[in-house]
Amino acid sequence: MGMEEWIKEQQRRYLDEPRLKELTEVMKQIRKFVREKEYRKLTELVRRYRKSEDVITQVACLLSNSHLFPTPEKTVETDRSELMTALKNTYFMEKNGCWLADVNPEKADSVHGMLAMHTFMRDAYLKVYPESKQERPSPEEVRSSVRILDFHRKESDVWELCNLAVYLMPPSRYVALRYGLADDYDRLDRLNPSRAGTPTGLTDCTVPDRNRHMTRGWHWKAACAGMRKRQRKASGMSVCRISTWKS
């Protein structure tokens, strides 16, 4: 950064960035809103401090680790959609870029990962509900989101697929959609309505706990036989190879 750019940045910070005492209080609010999923209040805060790089950096980093978009249905909820719109209209996003097609997956950070997940889930929802009035992401943005997610979720995706193959532990909704397993799980939910709306029904975004299979008591191997076959094809591993890798 040259001297002229440095001077301009210092002038911008003097005008747009909150002072230390105010920033400290704002940070407390941000953590509270993210923890309690108060997305409307968080959106108001983002709009109020849209020119502050310090505030929006904290918001974006906390949200990127909060599983903001667990399913396509939750992704298009008004609270979350308005929050993403507000974030995209900030100086932080203007500076760091919010067009995924311009982002190299190897250089993408956690904020780009959040944007990629939002794009992927939004596209998945609008594929099922094309009559929705919401604007669908461009094919180029969707492809870019997949490249970013594939690069940064490689290990966690393999872990989820391995646990599905070995222990029949349901994966996150993202993994089910990404590797063509969602239809099988949805069919299973229709056959067993008591599972609908539970974590095993793929409405929860969290990565399955390693020991959850021991307490949940999932005993539907016959229904999952076709699903396991698809999983092996998607992951490129046989059950034998997965067992060897895990041991």
C-alpha angles and dihedrals in degrees: 000000000000124000093259093052090046092053091049091050092051090050090049092049092050091054102035109028121083119238120256098267093048092043091053091054092046091052090055090052092048093053091047094049093047093046093049094038093239093161097164092056090044090052091053090051092049091052092048093051099032092131094050114097092189095056097042092046089059092046093049095046094049093046092049089063097042102077090242094172108042097153138010090250094055092043092064095045111126095243094054095040092052090048092054091047090052092049093051090055095059132104089240093060092042089055098042098035129242099208105101093199088069094051123094107221090224091056097040115119131206092276091056087048089056091049090048092052090048091052093046095048094043091053091048091054095048091049088062096037106034090159089070114115092226119112114253119228115253117262089244092056091047092051090048091050090053092050091051094046093045091053097046100034096045097114097039092048092052090048092053093046092049092051089049092052097044104032103016089240108165113242127225117281091254093057091045091053096041095052100037099256100116096089091054093051093045089052090050091052090052090052091049108033092179088073095054113114094017127111088257087058089065096246092119121079100203119111109256115263114249092236099037093100089065093058104032097061099216108185106167102110095140092055090049097050094097090043093055090051090055091046092054090050092048095048095040092229134111121228088248092055092046091052090050092049092049094050 
